[in-house]
Amino acid sequence: MPFKDHFSTHAAAYRASRPTYPAALYEWLSQQAPGRALAWDAGCGNGQASVALAARFERVIATEASGAQIAHAIPHPRVEYRVEPAERCSLPDASADLIAVAQALHWFDLPAFYAQVRRVARPGAVLAAWCYGLCTVRPEVDRAVARLYQDLVGAYWPPERVHLENGYADLEFPFAAPTAPPPEFEMVERWSLPQFCAYLRTWSAVSRYRTARRADPVARVEPELRAAWGAEERTVRWPLRLRVGRVG
């Protein structure tokens, strides 16, 4: 399957304007792993999850098929970045305590990736994949965002977007679920309107719209957003959906 690259053209903006995953998520994941020697962050993007995992694991191998994303990755002494697809990773056999996939599982060739997971996992290792869809702010803001998402750039979303909307529930995941369901996690940011609009401009569909139409779709909803947002900072929330399984 060819690599579908929807983010390399705005890798720097993606690093600067994306929300961050909660520390409680990484702490919980580290507690599920059989050890803390090595974590593999597959489809690592700019390394946000890689660096957070490095605070809890002795070593992190972070792989990403996009060289542009790796070029903007966050450096850390315990993180080793490698430009390679998740389906053909270079990790040794039976080496990883945790395999983490943050907002990337829907891009993978799943049978090929899962074969790699089984190969590199230590006995009892954990595979955890999480994703998020639309955020919530307040009803007036959310309506403007929905208009951007559906009416303006809806035709420019790749077909894989449906998996995020479904919270990965429709993806094959052939690993034993934990006996107790994972806690509920969410990302939370306190942003100004310019920060929020910068985030909206990192959407892959917005980028594709701008390339195709030579126009900025976010600008078309900014007056509506401005009226709904006001001058103050507001709390933005993204619920996370998590698939977790024990390997082997």
C-alpha positions in Angstrom: 0.0 0.0 0.0 1.5 3.4 -1.0 2.2 5.9 1.8 -0.6 8.5 2.0 1.0 11.8 3.0 -1.4 14.5 4.1 0.8 16.4 6.5 4.3 16.9 5.2 3.4 20.2 3.4 2.5 21.8 6.7 4.6 19.9 9.2 5.9 23.0 11.0 2.4 24.3 11.5 1.2 20.9 12.6 3.8 20.8 15.4 3.1 24.3 16.5 -0.7 24.3 16.5 -1.9 20.8 17.5 -3.3 19.9 21.0 -1.3 17.8 23.3 -2.3 14.4 24.8 -2.8 14.3 28.6 0.0 13.1 30.8 -2.5 10.7 32.5 -2.8 8.7 29.3 1.0 8.0 29.2 1.1 7.2 32.8 -1.8 4.7 32.4 -0.1 3.1 29.4 3.2 2.7 31.1 1.4 0.9 34.0 -0.1 -1.6 31.5 3.2 -2.5 29.8 5.2 -5.5 31.1 8.3 -3.4 31.4 9.6 0.0 30.7 12.7 -0.7 28.6 11.4 0.2 25.1 8.4 1.8 23.6 7.7 2.0 19.8 5.8 5.0 18.7 4.5 4.0 15.2 3.5 6.8 12.9 5.0 9.3 15.3 4.5 12.5 13.3 6.4 15.3 15.0 7.2 13.2 18.1 4.7 14.6 20.6 3.8 11.2 22.0 7.4 10.0 21.6 8.8 12.6 23.9 6.1 12.0 26.5 6.7 8.3 26.4 10.5 8.9 26.9 9.6 10.3 30.4 8.4 6.9 31.3 10.4 4.4 29.2 14.2 4.0 29.1 14.2 4.2 25.3 11.7 5.1 22.6 12.0 4.2 18.9 9.8 6.6 16.9 9.1 5.8 13.3 7.4 7.9 10.7 7.1 7.5 6.9 7.2 11.3 6.3 10.7 12.7 6.4 9.3 16.2 6.7 7.5 15.3 9.9 10.7 13.8 11.3 12.6 17.0 10.3 10.3 18.9 12.6 10.3 16.3 15.4 11.0 17.3 19.0 14.5 16.1 20.0 15.0 14.1 23.2 18.0 12.1 24.3 16.0 8.9 24.8 14.1 9.1 21.5 15.5 7.7 18.3 13.6 8.9 15.2 13.6 6.7 12.1 12.1 7.5 8.7 10.4 4.3 7.8 6.8 2.9 7.4 5.2 1.2 10.4 4.6 -1.8 8.1 8.4 -2.3 7.6 10.0 -1.2 10.9 13.6 -2.0 11.8 13.0 -2.8 15.5 14.5 -6.1 16.7 12.3 -9.1 17.4 10.7 -9.3 20.9 12.0 -5.9 21.9 9.1 -3.6 22.6 7.1 -3.4 25.9 4.6 -0.9 24.4 3.6 -0.1 20.8 1.8 3.2 20.7 -0.1 4.7 17.7 -1.3 8.2 18.2 -3.9 9.4 15.6 -2.3 7.2 12.8 -3.7 3.7 12.9 -6.2 4.5 10.1 -3.3 5.2 7.7 -1.7 1.8 8.1 -1.9 -1.4 6.1 -3.3 -3.2 9.1 -2.3 -6.8 8.3 1.2 -5.8 7.5 1.4 -3.5 10.6 0.0 -6.2 12.9 2.5 -8.7 11.7 5.3 -6.2 12.7 3.5 -5.7 16.1 3.6 -9.5 16.8 7.2 -9.7 15.7 8.6 -6.8 17.8 6.4 -7.3 20.9 7.8 -8.8 24.1 5.6 -11.4 25.7 2.7 -9.6 27.2 3.4 -6.3 25.4 0.7 -3.8 24.9 -0.6 -2.2 21.7 -2.4 1.0 22.2 -4.0 3.1 19.5 -5.9 6.3 20.1 -7.6 9.0 18.1 -9.8 12.0 18.3 -12.3 13.8 16.0 -14.0 17.1 16.3 -13.5 19.3 19.4 -16.0 21.1 21.4 -15.9 24.7 22.7 -19.4 26.1 23.1 -22.5 25.6 20.9 -22.0 28.7 18.8 -18.4 28.0 18.1 -19.2 24.3 17.5 -21.7 25.2 14.8 -19.2 27.3 12.9 -16.7 24.5 13.1 -19.2 22.0 11.9 -20.0 24.2 8.9 -16.3 24.3 8.1 -15.9 20.6 8.6 -18.9 19.4 6.6 -20.1 22.1 4.2 -16.8 23.8 3.2 -14.1 21.1 3.3 -16.1 18.0 3.6 -15.3 16.9 0.1 -11.6 17.2 0.8 -11.3 14.8 3.7 -9.6 11.5 2.8 -11.9 8.5 3.1 -9.9 7.2 6.1 -11.4 10.1 8.1 -14.5 8.0 8.8 -12.4 5.8 11.1 -11.7 8.8 13.3 -15.4 9.7 13.4 -16.1 6.1 14.5 -13.4 6.1 17.1 -11.6 3.2 15.5 -14.5 0.9 16.5 -14.7 -0.3 12.9 -11.1 -1.2 12.4 -9.7 -4.7 12.8 -8.0 -5.1 16.1 -7.1 -8.7 16.7 -5.6 -8.4 20.2 -7.1 -9.3 23.6 -8.7 -6.3 25.3 -7.8 -5.6 28.9 -10.2 -7.1 31.5 -11.1 -3.6 32.7 -11.8 -0.9 30.1 -9.3 1.9 29.9 -10.2 5.2 31.6 -11.7 8.1 29.6 -9.1 10.6 28.5 -9.4 13.9 26.8 -7.2 16.7 25.5 -7.8 20.1 26.9 -6.3 23.4 25.7 -7.0 27.0 26.7 -6.7 28.9 23.5 -7.3 32.3 22.0 -9.2 32.6 18.7 -6.1 33.1 16.7 -4.6 29.9 18.2 -7.8 28.0 17.5 -7.9 29.2 13.8 -4.2 28.1 13.5 -5.3 24.7 14.6 -8.1 24.6 12.1 -5.6 25.4 9.4 -3.7 22.2 10.2 -6.6 20.1 9.1 -5.6 18.0 6.1 -8.9 18.9 4.3 -8.2 22.6 4.8 -4.8 22.2 3.2 -6.2 20.3 0.3 -9.0 22.9 -0.2 -6.4 25.7 -0.2 -4.3 23.9 -2.8 -7.3 23.1 -5.0 -9.2 26.4 -4.8 -6.4 28.9 -3.9 -8.5 30.2 -1.0 -8.6 29.8 2.7 -11.8 28.1 3.9 -11.1 29.1 7.6 -11.3 32.7 6.6 -14.9 32.1 5.4 -16.0 31.1 8.9 -13.8 33.5 10.9 -16.4 36.2 11.2 -18.9 33.7 12.6 -16.2 32.3 14.9 -15.2 35.8 16.1 -18.8 36.6 17.0 -19.2 33.4 18.9 -15.8 33.3 20.5 -15.4 36.8 22.0 -12.1 38.4 23.1 -11.2 35.9 25.9 -9.4 32.6 25.8 -11.7 29.6 25.8 -11.4 25.9 26.8 -11.2 23.5 23.8 -11.8 19.8 24.4 -11.2 16.7 22.3 -12.4 13.3 23.8 -9.9 10.5 23.0 -11.0 7.1 21.8 -8.6 4.3 22.8 -8.1 0.7 21.5 -5.8 -1.4 23.7 -4.8 -5.0 23.4 -2.3 -7.4 24.9 0.0 -9.0 22.3 0.7 -12.7 22.5 
